[in-house]
Structure formats: C-alpha cells, structure tokens
Amino acid sequence: MIKYLGSKRLLLDRIVAAIGSLGGVRTVLDPFSGTARVGHALKRAGYRVIASDHNAYAHTLACCYVQADAERVLAPATTLIDELNHLARSAAGPAHTPGYFTRTFCEEARYFHPKNGQRIERLREAIARKSLDPDIEAVLLVSLMEAADRVDSTTGVQMAYLKQWAARAHNDLQLRVPDLLPQPAAGPCEAHGLDALEAASRFEADAAYLDPPYNQHSYLGNYHVWETLVRWDEPEPYGTARKRADCRTRQSAFNSRRTCRATLEELIRTVRAPNLVVSCNDEGFVTRDGLEATLALRGDVHVVEIDYKRYVGAQIGIYNPAGEKVGKVGRLRNREFIFIASNRPAPPAPPVPTVPTVIGPVLGGLTGQPVGV
C-alpha cells in the first residue's frame, strides 16, 4: 500500500485485537478509511466492514481493499494489469507528448521522473477508456497509484519533494496486483465517499473505528497528487508543491484547533454503534484526558498507550523551498493511544504483538533534501 503519514500499518494487530475484545462484533464502521489498511485488516479477520472517506483517492483505496472481493475481481483485474504493464513497457519507445500530469508533477514539480510521468498518463488514459466495472476500475487505479508511489521522489507526503531525485525515481514504473481478499463470513463489505459525520449518521454497525485527522495538515493537501490521479482532472495548481486549487477550499473541521474537538464530540455522539475504538496520538488538537472524558459518555473506557518514533520527515527537520534547513528537529518520539469505549464492562488490554517501533512510511533510496510547500 502507499506510504501514508498517520498510517496504522504497525498497529493493525492491536486494533483488530481491540475490536475482537468487545465480543459479538460482526460489522465495523470505519468513517476515516484513508489507505484502507485498517478496513483491509478487519476484512481479513472476518468482519463486515463499512468504509468511508470523502477524498476520492481514499474512497478508491477502500473500493479496492474493502469492497472488492477476490472471487469476483481478481481474475479479470490480473489480466488487465498484465495488459497495462505491456503498455507501460511500450511507452518507453514511441514519443509521447507530456500532458497535464507530467508537466505539473514531473517538470514544474519533481514528484516523479518525467519518463514515469508519461507512463502514468498513458496507463491512466487507458483505464479511463475501458469503462470498467467500478470495483475492477478501483483495483486498476490502486495498482497504478501504488506503482507510482514506488518510484516517487518524496519523504512520504506530497507537500514537498526531494531536491535531488531519489534513487527509486529512476526505476521503471511496474504495476502489481493488489492484495485482494475474499468476502468475509460476516457479509459483503462496502466503500462510500462520504464525510465522516454523514457516514456516522447513515450506517449502523456493531462497532466503529475512528481515526480522525489530528492536526492542521489535511490529507487532501498531503496527497493531492493521488487525488488528481484518481479524478483525472486538471485543476489549477498553485505553489511550489503544485497543489490542487481545491486544497484551499475543501477544508475539514478536524484540521482546525478551533473546531476539531467540538466536531469530534459531535461524531462520537452521532455514530450509530454501541462500541467505539478510537485512535489518536499526543501531538494532536485533542488531549488524552479530553477524549477520554467525551468517550465516557458512551460507556466504560479502556486506554492502550504505545510509544513510537515519529515519521521520517519529522526526524529530518524543516527545509525551505530552496532546500535550505530552516528549522530544528523537535521531539523524536510520540505516544499513540487506542481508546476502547463500550457500554459493556471495560475489556482487558489487547495482547501486545511483537512489532517494530517505527510508525510511519518505510522509506528507502532517499537522496537529497525535501523542497516545496
């Protein structure tokens, strides 16, 4: 899956264990699905997952990893991905006139080497022309997104790119079949493109997993290139990072210190599930004590605390658009909290699996310093 700031990749065992500790859960609502890592893990564990995210790229990830079932889409998707890889290899030969994606993200900015930008354009146009079943199209788009992620030149977010090409940026784009799962025993999963509050009020579940944004940086701004790749539009870009114009207008109340807590409290009151599992950390707008007090309105609250290293960008430091270091590295470790709120007696702490201590993207082949804001 794609590199993602705030990804719960290394907490999956704990989160699945937290849901399992509640007992009697068959359906789980995930209204901030993001990369769909958690929804994918819950589906693998046999739960019926209802995933939702208002960003188009995240909705597509959930369609692939949560809604699409392997027994229906794996065979046709595999055939089509083989076909697209053949097209990608042929893209190295005949001349290709750079389009919006290459101009914006490979020339005006340096997220991808131009040779891969042109491949991305050819493959994305080929997918659009096929008029596919939505779930199969989602699988192909995710395959393309992940292939692009493997040859990018960033530290993991698209608010900046490296001053010098990352070593992996010179590799040729190559698609892979995503890890598709069969339909779980609990029933068919769903993916929706809704705001979290709307999803919370619309769907009923046995448990809800809540992982809201926790600071001023929006996921749309952090991953605007994926939004453009999925929507395949040509928005007016701005700034060194060439962000989409709607990054300025599609604001979330969760990204504001002034409105975050009240909006989260409204969500917790609204969500139609008797059990809640909430993930946050100690560098966000909402404090542990504040969230614990709010969740207490929904039942008994149990808290699991995990210490971990901050993501690599925080460890590198702060750089200006010229690639000059302008800020000092702050703290290198944070604490992640998993809250379990239920109207049943507080469950025991989930078992502690043996996992690495770093939470965040696994980054290899990086060279140079980040530029762009």
Wavefront OBJ file of the C-alpha trace (Angstrom):
o trace
v 0.000 0.000 0.000
v 1.052 3.631 -0.419
v 3.290 5.459 2.037
v 0.978 7.418 4.315
v 1.510 9.797 7.214
v -0.590 8.547 10.125
v -0.843 5.047 8.681
v -1.735 2.420 11.274
v 0.277 -0.263 9.485
v 2.198 -1.238 12.617
v -0.825 -1.009 14.905
v -3.082 -3.322 12.909
v -2.745 -6.272 15.264
v -3.623 -4.093 18.244
v -6.616 -2.519 16.511
v -8.004 -5.867 15.354
v -7.441 -7.222 18.869
v -9.297 -4.237 20.341
v -12.304 -4.916 18.108
v -12.136 -8.609 18.986
v -12.048 -7.865 22.711
v -15.520 -6.329 22.501
v -17.232 -9.622 21.679
v -20.210 -10.130 19.389
v -18.974 -7.728 16.691
v -19.766 -8.625 13.077
v -19.979 -5.226 11.345
v -17.427 -2.403 11.788
v -17.808 1.164 10.518
v -14.608 2.986 9.512
v -15.584 6.566 8.515
v -11.971 7.807 8.117
v -10.734 4.933 5.979
v -7.646 6.652 4.475
v -5.366 3.991 2.971
v -7.943 1.320 3.957
v -5.220 -0.577 5.844
v -7.444 -0.981 8.899
v -10.518 -1.904 6.851
v -8.433 -4.428 4.910
v -7.126 -5.994 8.149
v -10.633 -6.158 9.626
v -11.978 -7.751 6.444
v -9.162 -10.306 6.596
v -10.182 -11.036 10.203
v -13.709 -11.876 9.018
v -15.591 -8.682 9.832
v -18.057 -6.966 7.526
v -16.537 -3.516 7.045
v -18.307 -0.310 6.012
v -15.522 2.064 4.982
v -15.914 5.708 4.007
v -13.694 8.674 3.161
v -14.562 11.960 1.480
v -11.335 12.103 -0.579
v -11.618 10.402 -3.969
v -8.266 8.611 -3.762
v -9.126 7.184 -0.315
v -12.557 6.063 -1.499
v -10.851 4.272 -4.386
v -8.463 2.535 -1.994
v -11.446 1.366 0.075
v -13.267 0.130 -3.033
v -10.224 -1.980 -3.852
v -9.207 -3.258 -0.438
v -12.555 -3.402 1.363
v -15.451 -3.608 -1.102
v -13.974 -5.611 -3.999
v -13.957 -9.372 -3.364
v -11.192 -11.541 -4.811
v -13.528 -14.259 -6.049
v -15.210 -11.751 -8.369
v -12.495 -9.318 -9.467
v -9.085 -10.968 -9.062
v -9.037 -12.868 -12.373
v -10.172 -10.006 -14.648
v -8.026 -7.474 -12.767
v -4.940 -9.661 -13.136
v -5.476 -9.940 -16.887
v -5.935 -6.195 -17.234
v -2.882 -5.359 -15.105
v -0.766 -7.634 -17.323
v -2.115 -5.725 -20.319
v -1.293 -2.367 -18.712
v 2.240 -3.471 -17.856
v 2.751 -4.362 -21.507
v 1.523 -0.873 -22.424
v 3.871 0.688 -19.842
v 6.855 -1.093 -21.380
v 5.875 0.080 -24.843
v 5.657 3.647 -23.502
v 9.440 3.677 -23.339
v 9.573 3.551 -27.137
v 7.280 5.856 -29.176
v 7.325 9.573 -28.462
v 4.692 10.796 -26.025
v 3.711 14.444 -25.690
v 3.732 15.341 -21.983
v 0.260 16.070 -20.643
v -1.023 17.862 -17.547
v 0.217 15.202 -15.104
v 3.790 15.157 -16.441
v 4.009 18.939 -16.780
v 2.626 19.578 -13.303
v 4.162 16.806 -11.194
v 7.344 15.930 -13.128
v 8.509 19.225 -14.666
v 7.031 22.092 -12.648
v 7.454 19.891 -9.570
v 9.622 16.773 -9.188
v 7.431 14.090 -7.631
v 8.174 11.610 -10.432
v 10.783 11.312 -13.138
v 9.276 12.526 -16.439
v 9.672 9.074 -18.020
v 7.363 7.659 -15.351
v 5.010 10.620 -15.552
v 4.445 9.801 -19.220
v 3.840 6.139 -18.367
v 1.316 7.153 -15.711
v -0.514 9.287 -18.273
v -0.724 6.502 -20.824
v -1.956 3.957 -18.307
v -4.475 6.295 -16.692
v -5.935 7.201 -20.088
v -6.124 3.504 -20.996
v -8.046 2.754 -17.777
v -10.462 5.616 -18.450
v -11.210 4.340 -21.958
v -12.216 0.872 -20.784
v -15.467 1.863 -18.961
v -14.930 -0.895 -16.426
v -16.985 -2.264 -13.560
v -16.366 0.232 -10.691
v -14.661 -2.299 -8.410
v -12.337 -3.540 -11.157
v -11.530 0.037 -12.136
v -10.714 0.781 -8.487
v -8.308 -2.169 -8.408
v -6.509 -0.887 -11.526
v -6.324 2.663 -10.172
v -4.903 1.418 -6.882
v -2.361 -0.684 -8.758
v -1.313 2.428 -10.702
v -1.248 4.601 -7.566
v 0.940 2.107 -5.729
v 3.240 1.687 -8.738
v 3.700 5.471 -8.851
v 4.321 5.530 -5.087
v 7.183 3.048 -5.515
v 9.004 5.399 -7.939
v 8.244 8.756 -6.306
v 10.797 11.261 -5.003
v 9.312 12.414 -1.694
v 9.703 11.742 2.016
v 6.198 10.285 2.089
v 3.907 13.294 1.745
v 3.155 15.489 -1.272
v 3.640 18.805 0.484
v 7.265 18.618 -0.674
v 9.602 16.695 -2.946
v 13.313 15.971 -2.809
v 15.843 18.434 -4.166
v 17.710 15.569 -5.851
v 15.983 12.562 -7.414
v 15.508 9.637 -5.037
v 17.278 6.523 -6.322
v 13.931 4.763 -6.785
v 12.649 7.581 -9.039
v 14.840 6.240 -11.858
v 13.215 2.787 -11.734
v 10.641 1.912 -14.372
v 7.002 2.006 -13.327
v 5.674 -1.535 -12.815
v 2.125 -2.450 -11.777
v 1.333 -5.235 -9.299
v -1.951 -6.881 -8.418
v -3.201 -5.527 -5.048
v -3.768 -7.917 -2.145
v -7.444 -8.625 -2.732
v -9.434 -10.540 -0.126
v -12.458 -12.833 -0.442
v -15.800 -11.781 1.001
v -15.701 -12.258 4.786
v -18.005 -14.642 6.617
v -19.903 -11.732 8.181
v -21.143 -10.494 4.784
v -20.278 -8.147 1.888
v -18.212 -5.073 2.704
v -18.939 -1.561 1.430
v -16.980 1.562 0.456
v -18.506 5.051 0.399
v -17.224 8.534 -0.405
v -18.944 10.409 2.406
v -17.981 12.945 5.025
v -17.358 11.203 8.370
v -20.372 12.775 10.096
v -22.677 11.741 7.267
v -21.327 8.190 7.297
v -21.692 8.027 11.095
v -25.339 9.042 10.947
v -26.249 6.908 7.922
v -24.797 3.494 8.780
v -25.383 1.248 11.762
v -22.672 -1.134 12.980
v -21.704 -3.234 15.985
v -18.528 -1.192 16.414
v -16.953 1.903 14.896
v -13.249 2.540 14.414
v -12.481 6.275 14.453
v -9.125 7.640 13.294
v -9.748 11.347 12.601
v -7.143 13.865 11.382
v -5.295 15.259 14.379
v -3.597 18.481 13.230
v -3.775 21.349 10.717
v -2.441 19.357 7.760
v -5.234 17.957 5.600
v -4.871 14.584 3.927
v -6.020 16.188 0.678
v -3.051 18.569 0.846
v -0.673 15.797 1.834
v -1.811 13.504 -1.008
v -3.139 15.884 -3.656
v -1.279 14.069 -6.449
v -3.256 10.872 -5.759
v -6.482 12.890 -5.776
v -5.646 14.211 -9.235
v -4.576 10.766 -10.463
v -7.912 9.261 -9.421
v -10.156 12.136 -10.512
v -8.062 12.618 -13.683
v -8.960 16.271 -13.861
v -6.763 19.289 -14.492
v -7.246 21.676 -11.552
v -5.336 24.935 -11.387
v -2.144 24.140 -9.429
v -0.531 26.565 -7.006
v 2.680 26.942 -5.048
v 5.968 25.101 -5.292
v 4.215 21.824 -4.451
v 1.666 22.393 -7.286
v -1.289 21.560 -5.075
v -4.831 21.417 -6.385
v -6.766 24.681 -6.079
v -9.444 22.909 -4.027
v -6.895 22.204 -1.290
v -7.698 25.789 -0.278
v -11.469 25.353 -0.292
v -12.167 21.744 0.757
v -11.433 22.298 4.416
v -12.222 19.859 7.235
v -13.330 20.917 10.705
v -10.979 18.236 12.036
v -7.989 20.225 10.735
v -8.774 23.278 12.864
v -7.807 23.609 16.514
v -10.850 25.827 16.998
v -13.396 23.312 15.672
v -11.725 19.899 15.969
v -12.821 18.928 19.469
v -16.452 20.005 19.043
v -16.689 18.167 15.723
v -15.184 15.021 17.209
v -17.610 15.196 20.125
v -20.492 15.518 17.662
v -19.198 12.494 15.757
v -18.940 10.423 18.933
v -22.499 11.366 19.888
v -23.777 10.665 16.355
v -22.136 7.374 15.426
v -24.641 4.501 15.406
v -22.573 1.819 17.121
v -22.599 0.614 20.742
v -18.807 0.130 20.749
v -16.105 2.593 19.725
v -12.394 2.124 19.125
v -10.616 5.460 18.659
v -7.019 6.056 17.611
v -5.105 9.275 18.250
v -1.715 10.447 19.465
v -0.272 13.073 21.791
v 0.637 15.686 19.162
v -2.910 16.392 18.012
v -5.511 19.014 18.844
v -7.421 16.739 21.254
v -5.819 15.667 24.525
v -5.989 12.208 26.014
v -7.977 13.460 29.014
v -10.414 15.381 26.838
v -11.096 12.463 24.530
v -11.396 10.043 27.445
v -13.995 12.304 29.079
v -16.001 12.524 25.853
v -15.909 8.782 25.257
v -17.037 8.158 28.843
v -20.453 9.429 27.758
v -20.713 6.301 25.569
v -19.711 3.773 28.232
v -16.688 2.362 30.025
v -13.373 3.489 28.586
v -10.140 1.494 28.387
v -6.905 3.025 27.020
v -3.876 1.348 25.457
v -0.742 3.512 25.154
v 2.101 2.829 22.693
v 5.409 4.677 22.414
v 6.873 5.122 18.915
v 9.267 7.108 16.718
v 7.888 9.999 14.698
v 7.789 9.757 10.904
v 10.979 10.307 8.927
v 10.082 13.845 7.793
v 9.957 14.998 11.417
v 13.361 13.418 12.041
v 14.938 15.112 9.005
v 13.887 18.638 10.024
v 12.351 21.636 8.253
v 13.570 22.962 4.887
v 12.561 25.963 2.783
v 11.708 25.786 -0.966
v 15.411 26.252 -1.798
v 16.280 23.106 0.131
v 17.927 25.024 2.993
v 17.422 23.804 6.538
v 15.468 26.431 8.443
v 14.142 24.591 11.485
v 15.376 22.328 14.211
v 14.293 18.754 14.765
v 11.798 18.580 17.610
v 10.968 15.553 19.687
v 11.641 12.217 18.052
v 9.071 10.068 19.859
v 5.316 10.243 20.361
v 2.659 8.245 22.128
v -0.209 6.583 20.285
v -3.443 5.900 22.157
v -6.124 3.346 21.385
v -9.349 4.078 23.264
v -11.982 1.376 23.660
v -15.411 2.645 24.726
v -18.266 0.242 25.316
v -21.486 0.032 27.277
v -20.147 -3.322 28.491
v -17.521 -3.699 31.255
v -14.074 -2.495 30.208
v -12.279 -5.228 28.227
v -8.797 -6.452 29.094
v -5.889 -4.865 27.278
v -5.374 -6.333 23.802
v -2.350 -8.646 23.545
v 0.863 -6.868 22.650
v 2.329 -8.260 19.408
v 6.000 -8.027 18.618
v 6.271 -5.130 16.162
v 8.960 -2.634 15.107
v 8.933 0.656 16.967
v 8.706 2.944 13.954
v 5.233 4.042 12.888
v 5.058 5.784 9.530
v 6.224 5.117 5.995
v 9.099 2.758 5.321
v 11.301 4.838 3.078
v 14.192 3.524 1.017
v 16.542 5.008 -1.524
v 16.077 8.648 -0.461
v 18.689 11.167 -1.516
v 18.809 14.913 -1.154
v 16.595 17.169 0.939
v 12.898 17.991 0.620
v 11.758 21.165 -1.099
v 8.320 22.554 -1.849
v 5.484 23.597 0.418
l 1 2 3 4 5 6 7 8 9 10 11 12 13 14 15 16 17 18 19 20 21 22 23 24 25 26 27 28 29 30 31 32 33 34 35 36 37 38 39 40 41 42 43 44 45 46 47 48 49 50 51 52 53 54 55 56 57 58 59 60 61 62 63 64 65 66 67 68 69 70 71 72 73 74 75 76 77 78 79 80 81 82 83 84 85 86 87 88 89 90 91 92 93 94 95 96 97 98 99 100 101 102 103 104 105 106 107 108 109 110 111 112 113 114 115 116 117 118 119 120 121 122 123 124 125 126 127 128 129 130 131 132 133 134 135 136 137 138 139 140 141 142 143 144 145 146 147 148 149 150 151 152 153 154 155 156 157 158 159 160 161 162 163 164 165 166 167 168 169 170 171 172 173 174 175 176 177 178 179 180 181 182 183 184 185 186 187 188 189 190 191 192 193 194 195 196 197 198 199 200 201 202 203 204 205 206 207 208 209 210 211 212 213 214 215 216 217 218 219 220 221 222 223 224 225 226 227 228 229 230 231 232 233 234 235 236 237 238 239 240 241 242 243 244 245 246 247 248 249 250 251 252 253 254 255 256 257 258 259 260 261 262 263 264 265 266 267 268 269 270 271 272 273 274 275 276 277 278 279 280 281 282 283 284 285 286 287 288 289 290 291 292 293 294 295 296 297 298 299 300 301 302 303 304 305 306 307 308 309 310 311 312 313 314 315 316 317 318 319 320 321 322 323 324 325 326 327 328 329 330 331 332 333 334 335 336 337 338 339 340 341 342 343 344 345 346 347 348 349 350 351 352 353 354 355 356 357 358 359 360 361 362 363 364 365 366 367 368 369 370 371 372 373
